[in-house]
Amino acid sequence: MTYDIRHVTRFDYGAQVKFARCNLRLRPIDWPGQRLDRYALTVEPAGRTSPARAEAGLAHVTRLIVDQPVRTLTIVSQARLFVDRLVPVPLPTDPTLGEIAGRARISADLSPAGPAAYLYPSPLIRPDRAIADWCASELDPDRPALDAAIALARRIQAEFEFDAAATLVDTRPGDAFAKRRGVCQDFAQIMITGLRAAGLPAAYASGYIRTLPPPGQPRLVGADATHAWVILWCGPTLGWVGVDPTNGIWMAGDHVLVAIGRDYAEIAPVDGVVLGSGAQRMDVSVDVAPVSEDAPTLTPAI
């Protein structure tokens, strides 16, 4: 499936902003199962962009400098990608969770794609005994890894309620867990908390998911949003495998991966420093449009 993606971020400031320095993580990374064909980034009414080094995780980082007064700022990211990612099939012969945990502990791969970076707590995902105990029932060390991963994702999808008003971007996993409600970021970070507590390398994946309207209704332009899910390292043969606890599904042909990190803070689409006074409002619109219509029907939550 080929997708055209348009991601628009608009800031409206209560007073003139004299200077801004931002990090943009909007260009999709190279990853097995997807290929970036073209990409364009525009900033209006003013701003200079340049490549920057990713401080952590796997992300394309663009540095944006705005050094003239503005009251609004619009960032438009446009990409065309080809996604050809098969749905994983759990097998009895898959490595067990215990085997994966052991291999991860002795892995010498210290790159951003290696398992070692995703074994331990991170700024937004701290140890939480309640989450660890709740997840443990699906994470027996003798259980095949893929079977355990999708079972835990589906349990979260079944027992938690999607509620955009329940949490904020900085809500801790423990707080969302106690409410049993939240959004994709919360569900991903709850699952990662449980996986890491079991000694498993689990990473936070940020990107997009294709959403389809009800039968007979037109697809709404801009109705999509950024999405988050989990990728679990399943050993050197299977590598990283994605699971989506918001929808209880695998990362497959409907997911577009933009960045990977230990938690949301490392790979936020936009962050930085703004010098000015007054409040600001941010509006985000994402459109994920299939260029061809041969993908299977799926209507996930975002």
DAQUI-V360340 format. One record per residue. N is the residue number from 1. RES is the residue in three letters. PHI is phi in degrees with one decimal (* if undefined). Layout:
N,RES,PHI ; N,RES,PHI
//
This chain:
1,MET,* ; 2,THR,-104.4 ; 3,TYR,-122.0 ; 4,ASP,-103.2 ; 5,ILE,-120.0 ; 6,ARG,-125.8 ; 7,HIS,-119.6 ; 8,VAL,-112.9 ; 9,THR,-119.2 ; 10,ARG,-121.6 ; 11,PHE,-107.9 ; 12,ASP,-116.0 ; 13,TYR,-102.4 ; 14,GLY,-71.4 ; 15,ALA,-147.1 ; 16,GLN,-62.0 ; 17,VAL,-96.2 ; 18,LYS,-89.5 ; 19,PHE,-156.3 ; 20,ALA,-144.2 ; 21,ARG,-131.4 ; 22,CYS,-126.5 ; 23,ASN,-107.4 ; 24,LEU,-110.0 ; 25,ARG,-120.0 ; 26,LEU,-119.7 ; 27,ARG,-83.1 ; 28,PRO,-59.6 ; 29,ILE,-79.5 ; 30,ASP,-77.3 ; 31,TRP,-158.1 ; 32,PRO,-53.2 ; 33,GLY,97.0 ; 34,GLN,-146.5 ; 35,ARG,-138.4 ; 36,LEU,-81.9 ; 37,ASP,-94.0 ; 38,ARG,-155.4 ; 39,TYR,-152.6 ; 40,ALA,-144.5 ; 41,LEU,-130.9 ; 42,THR,-129.8 ; 43,VAL,-131.3 ; 44,GLU,-134.2 ; 45,PRO,-89.3 ; 46,ALA,-151.8 ; 47,GLY,150.0 ; 48,ARG,-114.6 ; 49,THR,-118.1 ; 50,SER,-155.3 ; 51,PRO,-64.8 ; 52,ALA,-137.2 ; 53,ARG,-85.0 ; 54,ALA,-70.0 ; 55,GLU,-71.7 ; 56,ALA,-158.6 ; 57,GLY,71.6 ; 58,LEU,-115.4 ; 59,ALA,-160.9 ; 60,HIS,-86.9 ; 61,VAL,-110.5 ; 62,THR,-114.9 ; 63,ARG,-89.4 ; 64,LEU,-112.0 ; 65,ILE,-117.4 ; 66,VAL,-114.6 ; 67,ASP,-122.3 ; 68,GLN,-137.0 ; 69,PRO,-60.3 ; 70,VAL,-140.2 ; 71,ARG,-107.7 ; 72,THR,-136.3 ; 73,LEU,-146.5 ; 74,THR,-120.2 ; 75,ILE,-112.9 ; 76,VAL,-117.6 ; 77,SER,-110.5 ; 78,GLN,-129.5 ; 79,ALA,-141.0 ; 80,ARG,-118.5 ; 81,LEU,-131.2 ; 82,PHE,-108.8 ; 83,VAL,-116.2 ; 84,ASP,-138.7 ; 85,ARG,-123.3 ; 86,LEU,-75.4 ; 87,VAL,-74.0 ; 88,PRO,-60.9 ; 89,VAL,-121.9 ; 90,PRO,-62.7 ; 91,LEU,-129.8 ; 92,PRO,-61.0 ; 93,THR,-87.3 ; 94,ASP,-60.5 ; 95,PRO,-60.2 ; 96,THR,-81.1 ; 97,LEU,-62.0 ; 98,GLY,-63.3 ; 99,GLU,-64.7 ; 100,ILE,-64.9 ; 101,ALA,-60.8 ; 102,GLY,-65.7 ; 103,ARG,-65.3 ; 104,ALA,-64.7 ; 105,ARG,-65.7 ; 106,ILE,-104.6 ; 107,SER,-65.5 ; 108,ALA,-95.4 ; 109,ASP,-82.6 ; 110,LEU,-103.1 ; 111,SER,-74.8 ; 112,PRO,-60.5 ; 113,ALA,-99.7 ; 114,GLY,-83.0 ; 115,PRO,-70.8 ; 116,ALA,-60.4 ; 117,ALA,-69.1 ; 118,TYR,-117.1 ; 119,LEU,-89.8 ; 120,TYR,-115.9 ; 121,PRO,-58.1 ; 122,SER,-132.9 ; 123,PRO,-52.6 ; 124,LEU,-97.6 ; 125,ILE,-123.7 ; 126,ARG,-99.1 ; 127,PRO,-58.8 ; 128,ASP,-144.1 ; 129,ARG,-64.1 ; 130,ALA,-63.3 ; 131,ILE,-66.7 ; 132,ALA,-58.5 ; 133,ASP,-66.2 ; 134,TRP,-65.5 ; 135,CYS,-76.5 ; 136,ALA,-59.8 ; 137,SER,-64.3 ; 138,GLU,-98.0 ; 139,LEU,-119.3 ; 140,ASP,-60.4 ; 141,PRO,-57.4 ; 142,ASP,-89.4 ; 143,ARG,-84.1 ; 144,PRO,-56.7 ; 145,ALA,-62.0 ; 146,LEU,-66.5 ; 147,ASP,-62.0 ; 148,ALA,-67.7 ; 149,ALA,-63.3 ; 150,ILE,-72.2 ; 151,ALA,-65.1 ; 152,LEU,-67.7 ; 153,ALA,-60.3 ; 154,ARG,-71.0 ; 155,ARG,-68.3 ; 156,ILE,-62.6 ; 157,GLN,-60.7 ; 158,ALA,-79.0 ; 159,GLU,-103.0 ; 160,PHE,-116.1 ; 161,GLU,-103.8 ; 162,PHE,-74.3 ; 163,ASP,-146.9 ; 164,ALA,-67.3 ; 165,ALA,-93.4 ; 166,ALA,-83.0 ; 167,THR,-137.9 ; 168,LEU,-116.3 ; 169,VAL,-64.6 ; 170,ASP,-103.9 ; 171,THR,-65.6 ; 172,ARG,-74.8 ; 173,PRO,-54.5 ; 174,GLY,-63.2 ; 175,ASP,-69.8 ; 176,ALA,-65.4 ; 177,PHE,-63.3 ; 178,ALA,-64.7 ; 179,LYS,-78.2 ; 180,ARG,59.4 ; 181,ARG,-158.4 ; 182,GLY,158.8 ; 183,VAL,-126.1 ; 184,CYS,-57.5 ; 185,GLN,-59.5 ; 186,ASP,-64.8 ; 187,PHE,-66.0 ; 188,ALA,-63.7 ; 189,GLN,-73.2 ; 190,ILE,-64.6 ; 191,MET,-63.9 ; 192,ILE,-62.8 ; 193,THR,-55.6 ; 194,GLY,-68.0 ; 195,LEU,-65.5 ; 196,ARG,-65.6 ; 197,ALA,-62.2 ; 198,ALA,-88.5 ; 199,GLY,81.6 ; 200,LEU,-106.8 ; 201,PRO,-78.8 ; 202,ALA,-130.5 ; 203,ALA,-121.2 ; 204,TYR,-92.8 ; 205,ALA,-109.6 ; 206,SER,-120.2 ; 207,GLY,174.2 ; 208,TYR,-135.9 ; 209,ILE,-132.4 ; 210,ARG,-67.2 ; 211,THR,-120.2 ; 212,LEU,-116.3 ; 213,PRO,-77.1 ; 214,PRO,-58.8 ; 215,PRO,-53.9 ; 216,GLY,86.7 ; 217,GLN,-104.4 ; 218,PRO,-69.6 ; 219,ARG,-71.5 ; 220,LEU,-85.0 ; 221,VAL,-67.9 ; 222,GLY,82.0 ; 223,ALA,-82.3 ; 224,ASP,-78.6 ; 225,ALA,-143.9 ; 226,THR,-64.3 ; 227,HIS,-131.2 ; 228,ALA,-138.7 ; 229,TRP,-152.9 ; 230,VAL,-122.3 ; 231,ILE,-121.9 ; 232,LEU,-113.4 ; 233,TRP,-76.7 ; 234,CYS,-113.8 ; 235,GLY,96.6 ; 236,PRO,-65.9 ; 237,THR,-83.0 ; 238,LEU,-79.8 ; 239,GLY,69.4 ; 240,TRP,-84.3 ; 241,VAL,-123.3 ; 242,GLY,-95.8 ; 243,VAL,-134.0 ; 244,ASP,-114.9 ; 245,PRO,-72.9 ; 246,THR,-66.0 ; 247,ASN,-113.2 ; 248,GLY,67.4 ; 249,ILE,-134.5 ; 250,TRP,-80.1 ; 251,MET,-71.8 ; 252,ALA,-143.1 ; 253,GLY,-72.2 ; 254,ASP,-93.8 ; 255,HIS,-104.6 ; 256,VAL,-116.6 ; 257,LEU,-88.6 ; 258,VAL,-103.3 ; 259,ALA,-154.5 ; 260,ILE,-131.4 ; 261,GLY,-152.4 ; 262,ARG,-74.2 ; 263,ASP,-159.6 ; 264,TYR,-60.1 ; 265,ALA,-58.9 ; 266,GLU,-77.3 ; 267,ILE,-134.6 ; 268,ALA,-55.8 ; 269,PRO,-56.7 ; 270,VAL,-141.1 ; 271,ASP,-150.4 ; 272,GLY,154.9 ; 273,VAL,-124.8 ; 274,VAL,-123.6 ; 275,LEU,-103.6 ; 276,GLY,175.0 ; 277,SER,-124.1 ; 278,GLY,95.7 ; 279,ALA,-78.3 ; 280,GLN,-135.9 ; 281,ARG,-125.6 ; 282,MET,-118.4 ; 283,ASP,-118.4 ; 284,VAL,-123.9 ; 285,SER,-132.4 ; 286,VAL,-125.5 ; 287,ASP,-122.1 ; 288,VAL,-110.0 ; 289,ALA,-111.7 ; 290,PRO,-68.1 ; 291,VAL,-75.1 ; 292,SER,-122.4 ; 293,GLU,-114.1 ; 294,ASP,-98.7 ; 295,ALA,-80.7 ; 296,PRO,-65.0 ; 297,THR,-69.7 ; 298,LEU,-152.7 ; 299,THR,-124.8 ; 300,PRO,-86.8 ; 301,ALA,-78.2 ; 302,ILE,-116.0
//
